Amino acid sequence: RGRQARACMSLVVALSAPFAVFSPARGSRLSGSRRLLRGNGSRIRSASFRRRILSASSSAEMGKMTDDGPVVKDLVLIGGGHSHVYVLKMFGMNKLPGVRVTLVAKEVNTPYSGMLPGHIAGHYTWDECHVDLRPLCTFAGHRLIHDEAVSIDYKNKRIVLKNRPPIPYDAVSIDIGITPAASVAGALDFTTPVKPIYGFGARWEALLERVLTTETQTRVVVVGGGAGGVELALAMQHRMLSELQKAGQPSDRAEFKLVTRGELMPTHPAATRATFRDIFASRGIELVEGNGVETVSKGTVELSSGRKIPADECIWCTQAAPQPWLAESGLDVDNGFVKVSPTLQSTNASGVFAAGDCASVVGHPRPKAGVFAVRQGPPLHDNLRRYLLGEALVDFTPQKTFLGLISTGSKHAIASWGSLSLGGATSTGAMLWNWKDKIDKKWMKMYQEMPEMTAPEPEVAAVALAAGPATIAALRAVPMRCGGCGAKVGASVLSRVMARLDIPTHPSVDIGLDQPDDAAVITVPPGKVSVQTVDFFRSFVDDPYIFGQVAVVHALGDCWAMGAEPHAVLAIAQVPYGLEPQVEETLYQMMAGATKVLAEVGCALAGGHSCEGKELALGFSVHGVAERKSLMKKGGMKPGQVLILTKPIGTGTLFAADMRAKAEGRWVSAALTSMCQPSAAGAEILVKHGATSCTDVTGFGLLGHLVEMCKGSNLSAVLDLDKLPILDGAEECLKLGITSSLQPANVRLSRAVANQDEVSGNPRYPLIYDPQTAGGLLAAVDKDKAEACIQALREAGYSTTCRIGETFSNLPAVATAPEQLVYVQDAEHQFASSGEGKIRVKAVTVDNCDTGACEAPSKFTSS
């Protein structure tokens, strides 16, 4: 028994490490990335070594489409599966100049399947068992497109996406996992599928909540007798009983059954099956073998024997099924799974690779298990590099046997390998679980903790060195490109882009892009005034489609804030230098995002200008119209009005953290969703409810724009920190000490805060200076209309809209200078405790909030 235990422990060490790397085929040479691995092929070298490798290849500026000159080829990875996270990291650590890597992911957090049962059982938090793809992409300098692939046009080398235009590729790899086979009648409607894994955790938490909040017994049936079904059934029961015990509720409130068509865990040794049968019996879980499910209806699971099992919840964990679009795309498939050669390249589509559960390797059939997906990462990475370099691909032969470390719900595990089985609800099982825990956490650490990004020192002339650090910091390499009109995007590229776009129009545009004139001609309707504004900035995200949407929402914000309806825009677009196909595609994606929003809000694209430059940038000159009496001006506030904010704040600190790979993907995704939301409907609602003053909250931050309104209206205001809508993650980024580069300039306006000393310690306080991009509307509404206005805004999709303050005629009582117009309150420092003073706010000149904005007269007088 002792020899068997030692043998099994050796197997744990030798076979279970999920980052193990196998030798390439005989006669092949090692690629650069493979040389980064240790001689035994099992582990990447130390963290310090990784940092040295990274510092030699990392970019001085993060978030660019490429760090190595013009884009020559596009590598697109579809899905953030176990194989692809390795590829993402290695292409970041050992860059291939001229290659732009893009990840297309339906979810920005990818779960590690080996830790999912532990998460369900309550042993791991959600973050501990998910790889956040956004920091990984930021670290590596890759693009991330948060969308779902629905097809591949491999003849024209384009990937069709669900919510946006197709994107091109030179090489593409697919690692999108699987779904449960749901061929049983009623399974789609009345079961909770385990796959895709990324959605199961939330569904499980909802189930747990229902059990804990009802008084009747909940009957749970798990369908599927493989290792996955076994682990989940035990994990769910363990967690549910633990939660019931914590809540002081009886354990019989939850009943579990596991149903399988064949015998339990058929690919594992008989000893493993026997151990799990004993565990099921001791836990009181009924095991139904050899009796498959025929139909599922609401509240009932009917088996092939005719037995009907009551089921309040049915968890579906059956044999894997592929995503349908793989076969529909015309790729060679094996029962729907992408058929690939041992090189992991498609058997009928050059440049298309696949790995993980969605792939079927010709000549090497293997079970759908995470260990195989993990170990396909290194050969996939090597062959993608080879393909992009025009080199011969190398075959990869996966192992035939693998060690299974199967958890039992509690912190115990069973080792299953070949005919060997060891562990269970014993001290050996506890030791095995600890080994598994250590292995899993070590794998996760590889993708959760990125090496620090060290920018390389720029090469500078001796004269520049002598000029001092300020001069050196300002120097940048300038490409040998023409300026002036020589910097324009070529006519043929521009023509092709415009032909692909669905260009929105407006009846007021008399001459626009449909006519070959030099300027647009727009009619202003009788009785209305023309409202003009302009905005322009460089991209802060590597997704040109999303950037196009954010840029146009940001530019139109000034028009909406005035209560005007935008009729037409002129675009100013700059795209990075590159080969014609890449320049064309980047410009198209960016303008496709912009025209999507323009079409939604009924605004025309009437013309514009495009050029090449170092960075992606976009701006718009906006023409709008409004009735003069309906204009909402900054100087229109009245005493006693309620201040309403329609969107959450925090984009500045979030994207500063994102540039450093410190922001979680779900935080950034939520922020981008907010930034892409137009304020057209919000402005219309504010006008309808009698808003007298409004502004869009952008670069000067919430306080800066509020002070502009106060000065324009000769009023003071109270701002409630506790009521502010804050984007998820913004406060966490502040705790890391990360703020926007514009924050220091905005903080100069702290002189406008009457009680700065007492409130500056509030962790939310810095957010009132945080510069926003495509922020919400800040408006003043009469008290008797405020609640109805807020409700209407929430119903229109501005879900975080809330009352954040109030306006007053006099300066706060605690004010000691005339520029102290704003009292910032929180739970501990209430305005009511001091209230208004006796000094009226005096008219002052508003210049620029960044360079002396809100400078006030030096004489402090009362009325």
Secondary structure as the mmCIF struct_conf table of DSSP 4:
data_model
#
loop_
_struct_conf.conf_type_id
_struct_conf.id
_struct_conf.beg_label_comp_id
_struct_conf.beg_label_asym_id
_struct_conf.beg_label_seq_id
_struct_conf.end_label_comp_id
_struct_conf.end_label_asym_id
_struct_conf.end_label_seq_id
HELX_RH_AL_P HELX_RH_AL_P1 GLY A 2 LEU A 15
TURN_TY1_P TURN_TY1_P1 PRO A 18 PHE A 19
HELX_LH_PP_P HELX_LH_PP_P1 PHE A 22 ALA A 25
TURN_TY1_P TURN_TY1_P2 ARG A 26 GLY A 27
HELX_LH_PP_P HELX_LH_PP_P2 SER A 28 SER A 31
TURN_TY1_P TURN_TY1_P3 GLY A 32 SER A 33
HELX_RH_3T_P HELX_RH_3T_P1 ARG A 34 LEU A 36
STRN STRN1 LEU A 37 LEU A 37
TURN_TY1_P TURN_TY1_P4 GLY A 39 ASN A 40
BEND BEND1 GLY A 41 SER A 42
STRN STRN2 ILE A 44 ILE A 44
HELX_RH_AL_P HELX_RH_AL_P2 ALA A 47 SER A 57
BEND BEND2 ALA A 60 GLY A 63
BEND BEND3 MET A 65 MET A 65
BEND BEND4 ASP A 67 PRO A 70
STRN STRN3 LYS A 73 ILE A 78
BEND BEND5 GLY A 79 GLY A 79
HELX_RH_AL_P HELX_RH_AL_P3 HIS A 82 MET A 93
BEND BEND6 ASN A 94 ASN A 94
TURN_TY1_P TURN_TY1_P5 PRO A 97 GLY A 98
STRN STRN4 VAL A 99 ALA A 105
BEND BEND7 LYS A 106 LYS A 106
BEND BEND8 VAL A 108 VAL A 108
STRN STRN5 ASN A 109 PRO A 111
HELX_RH_3T_P HELX_RH_3T_P2 SER A 113 MET A 115
HELX_RH_AL_P HELX_RH_AL_P4 LEU A 116 ALA A 121
TURN_TY1_P TURN_TY1_P6 GLY A 122 GLY A 122
BEND BEND9 HIS A 123 TYR A 124
TURN_TY1_P TURN_TY1_P7 TRP A 126 TRP A 126
HELX_RH_3T_P HELX_RH_3T_P3 ASP A 127 CYS A 129
STRN STRN6 HIS A 130 ASP A 132
HELX_RH_AL_P HELX_RH_AL_P5 LEU A 133 ALA A 140
TURN_TY1_P TURN_TY1_P8 GLY A 141 GLY A 141
STRN STRN7 ARG A 143 HIS A 146
BEND BEND10 ASP A 147 ASP A 147
STRN STRN8 ALA A 149 ASP A 153
TURN_TY1_P TURN_TY1_P9 TYR A 154 LYS A 157
STRN STRN9 ARG A 158 LEU A 161
BEND BEND11 LYS A 162 ARG A 164
STRN STRN10 ILE A 167 PRO A 168
BEND BEND12 ASP A 170 ASP A 170
STRN STRN11 ALA A 171 ILE A 174
STRN STRN12 THR A 179 PRO A 180
BEND BEND13 VAL A 184 VAL A 184
STRN STRN13 ALA A 185 ALA A 185
TURN_TY1_P TURN_TY1_P10 GLY A 186 GLY A 186
HELX_RH_AL_P HELX_RH_AL_P6 ALA A 187 PHE A 190
STRN STRN14 THR A 192 PRO A 193
BEND BEND14 PRO A 196 PRO A 196
HELX_RH_AL_P HELX_RH_AL_P7 ILE A 197 THR A 213
BEND BEND15 GLU A 215 THR A 216
STRN STRN15 THR A 218 VAL A 223
BEND BEND16 GLY A 226 GLY A 226
HELX_RH_AL_P HELX_RH_AL_P8 ALA A 227 LYS A 246
TURN_TY1_P TURN_TY1_P11 ALA A 247 GLY A 248
HELX_RH_3T_P HELX_RH_3T_P4 SER A 251 ARG A 253
STRN STRN16 ALA A 254 VAL A 259
BEND BEND17 ARG A 261 MET A 265
TURN_TY1_P TURN_TY1_P12 PRO A 266 THR A 267
BEND BEND18 HIS A 268 HIS A 268
HELX_RH_AL_P HELX_RH_AL_P9 ALA A 270 ARG A 283
TURN_TY1_P TURN_TY1_P13 GLY A 284 GLY A 284
STRN STRN17 GLU A 286 VAL A 288
BEND BEND19 GLY A 290 GLY A 290
STRN STRN18 VAL A 293 SER A 297
TURN_TY1_P TURN_TY1_P14 LYS A 298 GLY A 299
STRN STRN19 THR A 300 LEU A 303
TURN_TY1_P TURN_TY1_P15 SER A 304 SER A 305
BEND BEND20 GLY A 306 GLY A 306
STRN STRN20 LYS A 308 PRO A 310
BEND BEND21 ASP A 312 ASP A 312
STRN STRN21 GLU A 313 TRP A 316
BEND BEND22 GLN A 319 GLN A 319
STRN STRN22 ALA A 320 ALA A 321
HELX_RH_AL_P HELX_RH_AL_P10 PRO A 324 GLU A 328
TURN_TY1_P TURN_TY1_P16 SER A 329 GLY A 330
STRN STRN23 VAL A 333 ASP A 334
TURN_TY1_P TURN_TY1_P17 ASN A 335 GLY A 336
STRN STRN24 PHE A 337 VAL A 340
TURN_TY1_P TURN_TY1_P18 PRO A 342 THR A 343
BEND BEND23 LEU A 344 LEU A 344
STRN STRN25 GLN A 345 SER A 346
BEND BEND24 THR A 347 ALA A 349
TURN_TY1_P TURN_TY1_P19 SER A 350 GLY A 351
STRN STRN26 VAL A 352 ALA A 354
HELX_RH_3T_P HELX_RH_3T_P5 GLY A 356 CYS A 358
STRN STRN27 ALA A 359 VAL A 361
TURN_TY1_P TURN_TY1_P20 VAL A 362 GLY A 363
BEND BEND25 LYS A 368 LYS A 368
HELX_RH_AL_P HELX_RH_AL_P11 GLY A 370 ARG A 375
TURN_TY1_P TURN_TY1_P21 GLN A 376 GLN A 376
HELX_RH_AL_P HELX_RH_AL_P12 GLY A 377 LEU A 389
TURN_TY1_P TURN_TY1_P22 GLY A 390 GLY A 390
HELX_LH_PP_P HELX_LH_PP_P3 GLU A 391 LEU A 393
BEND BEND26 LYS A 400 LYS A 400
STRN STRN28 GLY A 404 SER A 407
BEND BEND27 GLY A 409 LYS A 411
STRN STRN29 ALA A 413 TRP A 417
TURN_TY1_P TURN_TY1_P23 GLY A 418 SER A 419
STRN STRN30 LEU A 420 GLY A 423
BEND BEND28 GLY A 424 THR A 426
HELX_RH_AL_P HELX_RH_AL_P13 SER A 427 GLN A 448
BEND BEND29 GLU A 449 GLU A 449
HELX_LH_PP_P HELX_LH_PP_P4 MET A 450 GLU A 452
HELX_LH_PP_P HELX_LH_PP_P5 ALA A 455 GLU A 459
HELX_RH_AL_P HELX_RH_AL_P14 ALA A 462 ALA A 467
HELX_RH_AL_P HELX_RH_AL_P15 PRO A 469 ALA A 474
BEND BEND30 MET A 480 MET A 480
HELX_RH_3T_P HELX_RH_3T_P6 GLY A 484 ALA A 487
STRN STRN31 LYS A 488 LYS A 488
HELX_LH_PP_P HELX_LH_PP_P6 VAL A 489 GLY A 490
HELX_RH_AL_P HELX_RH_AL_P16 ALA A 491 ARG A 500
BEND BEND31 LEU A 501 LEU A 501
TURN_TY1_P TURN_TY1_P24 PRO A 507 SER A 508
STRN STRN32 VAL A 509 ILE A 511
BEND BEND32 GLY A 512 GLY A 512
TURN_TY1_P TURN_TY1_P25 LEU A 513 ASP A 514
BEND BEND33 GLN A 515 GLN A 515
BEND BEND34 ASP A 518 ALA A 519
STRN STRN33 VAL A 521 ILE A 522
HELX_LH_PP_P HELX_LH_PP_P7 THR A 523 PRO A 525
TURN_TY1_P TURN_TY1_P26 PRO A 526 GLY A 527
STRN STRN34 VAL A 529 ARG A 538
BEND BEND35 PHE A 540 ASP A 542
HELX_RH_AL_P HELX_RH_AL_P17 PRO A 544 ALA A 561
TURN_TY1_P TURN_TY1_P27 MET A 562 GLY A 563
STRN STRN35 GLU A 565 PRO A 576
BEND BEND36 TYR A 577 TYR A 577
HELX_RH_AL_P HELX_RH_AL_P18 GLU A 580 VAL A 601
TURN_TY1_P TURN_TY1_P28 GLY A 602 GLY A 602
STRN STRN36 ALA A 604 GLY A 613
BEND BEND37 LYS A 614 GLU A 615
STRN STRN37 ALA A 617 ALA A 626
HELX_RH_3T_P HELX_RH_3T_P7 ARG A 628 SER A 630
HELX_RH_3T_P HELX_RH_3T_P8 LYS A 634 GLY A 636
TURN_TY1_P TURN_TY1_P29 PRO A 639 GLY A 640
HELX_LH_PP_P HELX_LH_PP_P8 GLN A 641 GLN A 641
STRN STRN38 VAL A 642 LEU A 645
BEND BEND38 LYS A 647 LYS A 647
STRN STRN39 ILE A 649 ILE A 649
HELX_RH_AL_P HELX_RH_AL_P19 THR A 651 MET A 659
TURN_TY1_P TURN_TY1_P30 ARG A 660 ALA A 661
BEND BEND39 ALA A 663 ALA A 663
HELX_RH_AL_P HELX_RH_AL_P20 GLY A 665 MET A 675
TURN_TY1_P TURN_TY1_P31 CYS A 676 CYS A 676
BEND BEND40 GLN A 677 GLN A 677
BEND BEND41 SER A 679 SER A 679
HELX_RH_AL_P HELX_RH_AL_P21 ALA A 680 LYS A 688
TURN_TY1_P TURN_TY1_P32 HIS A 689 GLY A 690
STRN STRN40 SER A 693 ASP A 696
TURN_TY1_P TURN_TY1_P33 GLY A 699 PHE A 700
HELX_RH_AL_P HELX_RH_AL_P22 GLY A 701 SER A 713
TURN_TY1_P TURN_TY1_P34 ASN A 714 ASN A 714
STRN STRN41 SER A 716 ASP A 720
HELX_RH_3T_P HELX_RH_3T_P9 LEU A 721 LYS A 723
STRN STRN42 ILE A 726 ILE A 726
TURN_TY1_P TURN_TY1_P35 ASP A 728 GLY A 729
HELX_RH_AL_P HELX_RH_AL_P23 ALA A 730 LYS A 735
TURN_TY1_P TURN_TY1_P36 LEU A 736 GLY A 737
TURN_TY1_P TURN_TY1_P37 SER A 741 LEU A 742
HELX_RH_AL_P HELX_RH_AL_P24 GLN A 743 VAL A 747
HELX_RH_3T_P HELX_RH_3T_P10 ARG A 748 ALA A 752
STRN STRN43 VAL A 753 VAL A 753
TURN_TY1_P TURN_TY1_P38 ALA A 754 ASN A 755
HELX_RH_AL_P HELX_RH_AL_P25 GLN A 756 VAL A 759
TURN_TY1_P TURN_TY1_P39 SER A 760 GLY A 761
BEND BEND42 ASN A 762 ASN A 762
TURN_TY1_P TURN_TY1_P40 PRO A 763 ARG A 764
HELX_RH_3T_P HELX_RH_3T_P11 TYR A 765 TYR A 769
BEND BEND43 THR A 773 ALA A 774
STRN STRN44 LEU A 777 VAL A 781
HELX_RH_AL_P HELX_RH_AL_P26 LYS A 783 GLU A 795
TURN_TY1_P TURN_TY1_P41 ALA A 796 GLY A 797
TURN_TY1_P TURN_TY1_P42 SER A 799 THR A 800
STRN STRN45 CYS A 802 PHE A 808
BEND BEND44 SER A 809 SER A 809
STRN STRN46 ASN A 810 PRO A 812
TURN_TY1_P TURN_TY1_P43 ALA A 813 VAL A 814
BEND BEND45 ALA A 817 ALA A 817
TURN_TY1_P TURN_TY1_P44 PRO A 818 GLU A 819
STRN STRN47 VAL A 822 GLN A 825
BEND BEND46 ALA A 827 HIS A 829
HELX_RH_3T_P HELX_RH_3T_P12 PHE A 831 SER A 833
TURN_TY1_P TURN_TY1_P45 SER A 834 SER A 834
STRN STRN48 GLU A 836 ARG A 840
HELX_LH_PP_P HELX_LH_PP_P9 VAL A 841 ALA A 843
TURN_TY1_P TURN_TY1_P46 CYS A 849 CYS A 854
BEND BEND47 SER A 858 SER A 858
#
